[in-house]
Amino acid sequence: MSSDRPRRPQDPFAAAEAMFSKKKRAPDIKANALPNAKELVSLRIDRDVLEHFQADGPGWQDRMNDALRAAAIVDGLEAASTEVEP
């Protein structure tokens, strides 16, 4: 061990403060690497609306996405290609 540096910091209180007072920066939100990739979200929906989409069985999430997309297009969203999966 080198004799030119002390074994412990000169001021342990200052070292502890420096360690725990570092401000952590929020992670940058990056755009998806894949165009038109779907994102996992948590969404609260009225029970009757959910039952309506689930009534036809599997694929209800895709049907709900299609309905939301249609409503967004009516509201001014530019129509985009939704061909992600075959």
WOFENTA-V50957 format. One record per residue. N is the residue number from 0. SS is DSSP state (~ for helix, > for strand, _ for the rest). PHI is phi in radians with two decimals (999 if undefined). PSI is psi in whole degrees, 0 to 359 (none if undefined). Layout:
BEGIN
N SS PHI PSI
N SS PHI PSI
END
This chain:
BEGIN
0 _ 999 141
1 _ -1.28 140
2 _ -1.55 354
3 _ -1.48 351
4 _ -2.15 142
5 _ -1.25 158
6 _ -1.24 323
7 _ -2.13 156
8 _ -1.07 152
9 _ -1.06 320
10 _ -2.20 97
11 ~ -1.06 327
12 ~ -1.10 316
13 ~ -1.14 322
14 ~ -1.15 318
15 ~ -1.14 318
16 ~ -1.06 317
17 ~ -1.13 323
18 ~ -1.23 318
19 ~ -1.65 351
20 _ -1.69 1
21 _ -1.12 129
22 _ -1.38 125
23 _ -1.56 131
24 _ -1.48 139
25 _ -1.11 142
26 _ -1.14 144
27 _ -1.23 139
28 _ -1.51 119
29 _ -1.76 147
30 _ -1.17 152
31 _ -1.05 143
32 _ -1.21 329
33 _ -1.78 131
34 _ -1.18 144
35 _ 1.07 23
36 _ -1.28 144
37 _ -1.50 146
38 _ -1.92 145
39 _ -1.41 125
40 _ -2.32 160
41 _ -1.90 129
42 _ -2.47 133
43 _ -1.64 124
44 _ -2.25 142
45 _ -1.01 143
46 ~ -0.99 316
47 ~ -1.15 326
48 ~ -1.19 316
49 ~ -1.07 316
50 ~ -1.09 324
51 ~ -1.05 313
52 ~ -1.28 328
53 ~ -1.39 346
54 _ -1.05 328
55 _ -1.51 6
56 _ 1.56 205
57 _ -0.98 148
58 _ 1.71 6
59 ~ -1.11 328
60 ~ -1.19 322
61 ~ -1.16 320
62 ~ -1.13 320
63 ~ -1.16 320
64 ~ -1.09 317
65 ~ -1.10 319
66 ~ -1.16 319
67 ~ -1.16 321
68 ~ -1.12 316
69 ~ -1.07 318
70 ~ -1.15 321
71 ~ -1.20 325
72 ~ -1.16 319
73 ~ -1.07 326
74 _ -1.46 357
75 _ 2.11 359
76 _ -1.18 136
77 _ -1.24 133
78 _ -1.12 131
79 _ -2.16 159
80 _ -1.19 132
81 _ -1.88 16
82 _ -1.35 88
83 _ -1.84 315
84 _ -2.00 149
85 _ -1.21 none
END
